[in-house]
Amino acid sequence: MPDASQQPVPESGTDQVGDLVAALLTASRALVGISARSLAGIEETVTITQFRTLVVLASHGPSSLNRLAGRLGVNSSTAMRTVDRLVAADLVVRSTNETNRREVVLELSGRGQHLVDDVTSRRWESIERIVRAMPEARRSEMVNALVAFAQAADEPLVIDDAAALAW
């Protein structure tokens, strides 16, 4: 891995948004690689879309189908097909809402939670190696920038919850 302190930092020019987008796209390639490697070995169990569904349930807790679909940015029928497969794989549990018997509640099974925890742990270790390679002085800048990015993307900030960091 190249020494992070030797890499050029884009100058603050007239196109700060463009510089930031370019930097985030570059960083996203590394993160996508980490994500793909962390899913190695479970591709036969779940697809990336199904894993994202598990992560959303792990991050937000029990959910109705419509709420889950909204959080995933898909329509309800697409979410239903994904959930059906996850229920069949014993990764998600369906139950009836006690206060509204017409509503179905979806939540992770123990097996689903274990899968999310396992993948999250692998991602954490990979990302931690990269962060440790960064100059210490740059780390707090990175935290501030990424928190602002996550807030602008309307992602929940749950820094102390490893499941929320899984995706």
Buried (B, 14 or more C-beta within 10 A) or exposed (E): EEEEEEEEEEEEEEEEEEBEEEEEEEEEEEBEEBBEEBBEEBEEBBEEBBBBBBBBBBBBEBBBBEBBBBBBEBEBEEBBEBBEBBBEBEBBBEEEEEEEEEBBBBBBBEBBBEBBBBBBEBBBEBBEEBBEEBEEEEEEEEEEEEEEEBEEEEEEEEEEEBBBBBB
